[in-house]
Amino acid sequence: MSAQRLLPIACLAGVLVGIQLGVSATGRAYYLTQLIMSAYYALVVLGLCMLMGYAGQISLGHGAFFAIGGYTSALLTTRHLASASGAPWAAWLSRAGILMERTDPYGKLLVTFSPWLAFLIAMLLTLVIAATIGYPSLRLRGHYLAMATLGFGLIIYRVLLGSELFGSADGISGVPPWRLVPGLAVDGRREARVANYYIAWGLVSLALVFLLNLAHSRIGRALRAIHDNEPGAAAMGIDAGRHKLQVFLLSAVLAACAGCFLTHYNGGIGPSEAGAMKSVRYVALVAAGGMANLWGALVVSTVLNYLSLRGYFGTFDHAVFGVILILIISLAPDGPLKAIGAWLRRGAACLRPERGGVGHGPS
């Protein structure tokens, strides 16, 4: 990765550390809770930015992929395996990290799958489902992927809402902490807030570095060619269907990954995460951030989601959110970061002393 791309990452790290130190020093560490949740939602937006801005494909089902990741992990880590209770083979599987023993709030012993195994199963399930939807849709031109993912999202939402296995309208609660390494867990407890802040933003930073490298690689150049002129890209030997499918799978996995982490952080998940408005919101955030602008998508998503999670807009959240997005898209169609950069460059040009004047003209 070039130094030119490393400098913004270093600045991001400095800003994140400064925010954490600032809110902790002022006794407002509770702000970190919404910043953690905003980070996981931003992870979904980053993956969708790669799909929309570079591959030129719109997905209206990323809320469903988020829910698939979260619900799979929640179900496997809360479902009691009665046949494993007290069995000799269960103890061996527990030592191998496949099963986990814990007690519920009522003191009952539960034997469930470990969060790590649940995470791997969720990622594999997401890949299979995304490939099943994306393969036929992305081989065609036009908005077939948008229509397919919209229908898929509605189906997932209704299944979650009407199934007792997934808790119906109440969702799944009591999801245990996810111990990543000894002494570090994805957990919503107040004493683990700072650690989870760095876990969430560390994950987002790693994804951002990976996507920036991908965007500047040969694959990224192929995706831009497909976005600008798919027939022309195909004439140059670029397999448009394969590249679009790959980036779609990547964005779906990032959404499911965010769903897993946020579910363990919140200790539960509800069917609203798979709602159509969630998916539309992700698409709107990508558009407001500047489409093929990963930094813009990250900043816009974080700020607007944080304001919504803090409840600054109250019952008018959707209305105010929509107005802000319309203003950004109308006044800065390439994203607010590019507009701010252009204003700063114009301001610097105005302050720069003009060349010429007395003694500099032709003799």
HUGI-V474219 format. One record per residue. N is the residue number from 0. PHI is phi in radians with two decimals (NA if undefined). BURIAL is b if it has 24 or more other ideal C-beta (glycine too) atoms within 12 Angstrom, else e. Layout:
N/PHI/BURIAL
N/PHI/BURIAL
This chain:
0/NA/e
1/-1.25/e
2/-1.10/e
3/-1.11/e
4/-1.58/e
5/-1.31/e
6/-1.05/e
7/-1.08/b
8/-1.13/b
9/-1.11/e
10/-1.11/e
11/-1.05/b
12/-1.07/e
13/-1.11/e
14/-1.13/e
15/-1.10/b
16/-1.14/e
17/-1.08/e
18/-1.10/b
19/-1.09/b
20/-1.15/e
21/-1.17/e
22/-1.22/e
23/-1.23/e
24/-1.22/e
25/-1.64/e
26/1.31/e
27/-2.02/e
28/-1.11/b
29/-1.14/e
30/-1.10/b
31/-1.12/b
32/-1.04/b
33/-1.24/b
34/-1.19/b
35/-1.15/b
36/-1.12/b
37/-1.09/b
38/-1.09/b
39/-1.19/b
40/-1.18/b
41/-1.13/b
42/-1.09/b
43/-1.11/b
44/-1.14/b
45/-1.10/b
46/-1.11/b
47/-1.21/b
48/-1.07/b
49/-1.13/b
50/-1.24/b
51/-1.40/b
52/-1.30/b
53/-1.82/b
54/-1.54/b
55/1.27/b
56/-2.02/b
57/-1.83/b
58/-2.03/b
59/-1.91/b
60/-2.30/b
61/-1.26/b
62/-1.12/b
63/-1.18/b
64/-1.15/b
65/-1.03/b
66/-1.20/b
67/-1.07/b
68/-1.09/b
69/-1.17/b
70/-1.21/b
71/-1.08/b
72/-1.14/b
73/-1.13/b
74/-1.14/b
75/-1.26/b
76/-1.68/b
77/-2.11/b
78/-1.39/b
79/-1.28/b
80/-1.61/b
81/-1.07/e
82/-1.20/e
83/-1.55/b
84/-1.16/e
85/1.45/e
86/-1.33/e
87/-1.06/e
88/-1.19/e
89/-1.17/b
90/-1.12/e
91/-1.16/e
92/-1.15/e
93/-1.15/b
94/-1.16/e
95/-1.38/e
96/1.49/e
97/-1.52/b
98/-1.93/b
99/-2.45/b
100/-1.82/b
101/-2.74/b
102/-1.93/e
103/-1.43/e
104/-1.02/e
105/-1.71/e
106/1.50/e
107/-1.43/e
108/-1.30/e
109/-2.07/b
110/-2.04/b
111/-2.30/b
112/-1.24/b
113/-1.29/b
114/-1.03/b
115/-1.11/b
116/-1.16/b
117/-1.07/b
118/-1.10/b
119/-1.10/b
120/-1.11/b
121/-1.10/b
122/-1.16/b
123/-1.13/e
124/-1.10/b
125/-1.10/b
126/-1.06/b
127/-1.12/e
128/-1.16/b
129/-1.12/b
130/-1.17/e
131/-1.10/e
132/-1.41/b
133/-1.30/b
134/-1.02/e
135/-1.26/e
136/-1.28/b
137/-1.40/b
138/-1.38/e
139/-1.85/e
140/-1.65/e
141/1.79/e
142/-1.72/e
143/-1.17/b
144/-1.13/b
145/-1.08/b
146/-1.19/e
147/-1.15/b
148/-1.26/b
149/-1.12/b
150/-1.10/e
151/-1.08/b
152/-1.10/b
153/-1.13/b
154/-1.12/e
155/-1.05/b
156/-1.06/b
157/-1.21/e
158/-1.12/e
159/-1.14/b
160/-1.24/b
161/-1.84/e
162/-1.83/e
163/-1.18/e
164/-1.02/e
165/-1.75/b
166/1.43/b
167/0.91/e
168/-1.20/e
169/-1.41/e
170/1.29/b
171/-2.04/b
172/-2.10/e
173/1.27/b
174/-1.24/b
175/-1.32/b
176/-1.07/b
177/-1.86/b
178/-1.43/e
179/-1.24/b
180/-2.47/e
181/-0.95/e
182/1.53/e
183/-2.41/e
184/-2.43/b
185/-1.39/b
186/-2.63/b
187/-1.57/b
188/-1.16/e
189/-1.09/e
190/-1.23/e
191/-1.77/b
192/-1.12/b
193/-1.13/b
194/-1.06/b
195/-1.24/b
196/-1.06/b
197/-1.30/b
198/-1.11/b
199/-1.11/b
200/-1.34/b
201/-1.13/b
202/-1.10/b
203/-1.11/b
204/-1.12/b
205/-1.09/e
206/-1.12/b
207/-1.13/b
208/-1.05/b
209/-1.08/b
210/-1.22/b
211/-1.11/b
212/-1.11/e
213/-1.12/b
214/-1.13/b
215/-1.72/e
216/-1.65/e
217/-1.09/e
218/-1.12/b
219/-1.08/b
220/-1.14/e
221/-1.14/b
222/-1.13/b
223/-1.14/b
224/-1.13/b
225/-1.12/b
226/-1.10/b
227/-1.35/e
228/-2.77/e
229/-1.12/b
230/-1.06/e
231/-1.15/e
232/-1.12/b
233/-1.14/e
234/-1.16/e
235/-1.57/e
236/1.65/e
237/-1.49/b
238/-1.41/e
239/-1.10/b
240/-1.07/b
241/-1.18/b
242/-1.16/b
243/-1.15/b
244/-1.15/b
245/-1.10/b
246/-1.26/b
247/-1.15/b
248/-1.09/b
249/-1.08/b
250/-1.16/b
251/-1.16/b
252/-1.14/b
253/-1.09/b
254/-1.13/b
255/-1.16/b
256/-1.07/b
257/-1.07/b
258/-1.10/b
259/-1.08/b
260/-1.11/b
261/-1.19/b
262/-1.11/b
263/-1.22/b
264/-1.20/b
265/-1.36/b
266/1.37/b
267/3.05/b
268/-2.68/b
269/-2.14/b
270/-1.18/b
271/-1.09/e
272/-1.15/b
273/-1.72/b
274/-1.14/b
275/-1.10/b
276/-1.13/e
277/-1.09/b
278/-1.14/b
279/-1.10/b
280/-1.10/b
281/-1.08/b
282/-1.09/b
283/-1.11/b
284/-1.15/b
285/-1.11/b
286/-1.09/b
287/-1.21/b
288/-1.34/b
289/1.99/b
290/0.97/b
291/-1.44/b
292/-2.46/b
293/-1.11/b
294/-1.15/b
295/-1.11/b
296/-1.09/b
297/-1.12/b
298/-1.18/b
299/-1.10/b
300/-1.07/b
301/-1.11/b
302/-1.14/b
303/-1.21/b
304/-1.16/b
305/-1.08/b
306/-1.09/e
307/-1.18/b
308/-1.16/b
309/-1.32/e
310/1.37/e
311/-1.16/e
312/-1.68/e
313/1.04/e
314/-1.28/e
315/-1.67/e
316/-0.97/e
317/-1.10/e
318/-1.15/e
319/-1.14/e
320/-1.02/b
321/-1.12/e
322/-1.10/e
323/-1.08/b
324/-1.13/b
325/-1.09/e
326/-1.12/e
327/-1.13/b
328/-1.18/b
329/-1.30/e
330/-1.56/e
331/-2.44/b
332/-1.08/e
333/-1.60/b
334/1.81/b
335/-1.15/b
336/-1.16/b
337/-1.16/b
338/-1.14/b
339/-1.11/e
340/-1.07/e
341/-1.15/e
342/-1.11/e
343/-1.14/e
344/-1.15/e
345/-1.15/e
346/-1.12/e
347/-1.15/e
348/-1.16/e
349/-1.20/e
350/-1.40/e
351/-1.23/e
352/-1.13/e
353/-1.29/e
354/-1.47/e
355/1.82/e
356/1.65/e
357/-1.17/e
358/1.52/e
359/-1.95/e
360/-1.40/e
361/-1.21/e
362/-1.55/e
